[in-house]
Amino acid sequence: MFKYYNANSHNRDISDCFIRCLSVLTNRRWLDVYKEVSNLAGRQGMMFSDVEFVEDYLDDRYDREKHHAITVGEFAEEHPYNKYAVTMTGHITAIINGEIIDTFDCSDRLIRCAWRID
């Protein structure tokens, strides 16, 4: 199931999916997450939207879930409880209790990785 949500503090639909995802999963303001992640990425000389940065950030803080080649929608159905950050080619989304929380329905896209957010 998909639920539209845009955590962007200016309600803009821009390339900030990592910030939006972390904001909703950690129940923090978009601007606070933006500042934290931007500062960390800047210290590392990276962009916060870079796949390597996103995966390293999540791996350092959360457990990566094992999964087989499935779609985001299938993953959401198989995980009706808990919170997850789920990456796919060019995007990351939040799944909370089996519901995809994002600015668009990405349920048909194949998962790259998933992390359980406690």
WOURKA-V190570 format. One record per residue. N is the residue number from 1. RES is the residue in one letter. SS is DSSP state (alpha for helix, beta for strand, coil for the rest). PHI is phi in degrees with one decimal (* if undefined). PSI is psi in whole degrees, -180 to 180 (999 if undefined). Layout:
n={N/N}
res={RES/RES}
ss={SS/SS}
phi={PHI/PHI}
psi={PSI/PSI}
This chain:
n={1/2/3/4/5/6/7/8/9/10/11/12/13/14/15/16/17/18/19/20/21/22/23/24/25/26/27/28/29/30/31/32/33/34/35/36/37/38/39/40/41/42/43/44/45/46/47/48/49/50/51/52/53/54/55/56/57/58/59/60/61/62/63/64/65/66/67/68/69/70/71/72/73/74/75/76/77/78/79/80/81/82/83/84/85/86/87/88/89/90/91/92/93/94/95/96/97/98/99/100/101/102/103/104/105/106/107/108/109/110/111/112/113/114/115/116/117/118}
res={M/F/K/Y/Y/N/A/N/S/H/N/R/D/I/S/D/C/F/I/R/C/L/S/V/L/T/N/R/R/W/L/D/V/Y/K/E/V/S/N/L/A/G/R/Q/G/M/M/F/S/D/V/E/F/V/E/D/Y/L/D/D/R/Y/D/R/E/K/H/H/A/I/T/V/G/E/F/A/E/E/H/P/Y/N/K/Y/A/V/T/M/T/G/H/I/T/A/I/I/N/G/E/I/I/D/T/F/D/C/S/D/R/L/I/R/C/A/W/R/I/D}
ss={coil/beta/beta/beta/coil/coil/coil/coil/coil/coil/coil/coil/coil/coil/coil/coil/alpha/alpha/alpha/alpha/alpha/alpha/alpha/alpha/alpha/alpha/coil/coil/coil/alpha/alpha/alpha/alpha/alpha/alpha/alpha/alpha/alpha/alpha/alpha/alpha/alpha/alpha/coil/coil/coil/coil/coil/coil/coil/alpha/alpha/alpha/alpha/alpha/alpha/alpha/alpha/alpha/alpha/alpha/coil/beta/beta/beta/coil/coil/coil/coil/coil/beta/alpha/alpha/alpha/alpha/alpha/alpha/alpha/coil/coil/coil/coil/beta/beta/beta/beta/beta/beta/coil/coil/beta/beta/beta/beta/beta/beta/coil/coil/beta/beta/beta/beta/coil/coil/coil/coil/coil/coil/coil/beta/coil/coil/beta/beta/beta/beta/beta/coil}
phi={*/-111.7/-130.7/-70.3/-158.0/-125.5/-78.1/-56.6/-64.5/-110.1/56.0/-89.1/-103.2/-123.9/-78.6/-124.7/-59.3/-66.4/-65.8/-60.7/-61.2/-63.6/-59.1/-70.7/-73.4/-102.7/56.3/-121.0/-63.8/-54.1/-64.0/-64.8/-66.4/-57.3/-62.2/-60.8/-69.1/-62.6/-62.6/-63.8/-62.4/-62.8/-64.0/-93.3/67.8/-127.7/-92.7/-69.9/-94.1/-68.2/-56.3/-61.4/-63.3/-59.1/-66.7/-64.3/-57.8/-68.5/-61.0/-71.0/-118.7/-138.1/-85.0/-77.9/-89.2/-83.6/-157.1/-104.5/-65.1/-135.3/-84.9/-59.9/-62.6/-65.1/-60.4/-60.4/-64.9/-78.1/-129.0/-76.1/-131.5/81.4/-118.4/-139.6/-99.4/-126.9/-100.3/-147.0/-56.3/75.5/-159.9/-136.7/-134.6/-104.8/-124.3/-124.9/49.5/80.8/-110.2/-80.2/-109.1/-166.1/-89.1/-152.1/-84.0/-104.3/-62.0/-92.2/-87.6/-78.9/-71.8/-97.2/-147.9/-142.7/-127.3/-83.8/-103.3/-97.1}
psi={142/139/124/133/132/106/-8/127/-16/11/33/146/86/-179/65/30/-34/-42/-46/-44/-51/-38/-51/-36/-31/2/45/156/144/-47/-38/-43/-42/-48/-47/-51/-40/-44/-45/-46/-41/-41/-28/-2/35/167/141/-10/-4/134/-43/-43/-48/-49/-40/-43/-50/-42/-34/-19/-23/163/129/133/142/144/166/174/98/168/165/-42/-42/-42/-45/-42/-37/-11/73/-3/157/178/141/143/127/123/154/174/117/11/158/143/165/139/123/118/46/4/128/120/112/179/-9/161/107/22/-22/1/148/138/142/-56/162/142/135/127/114/999}
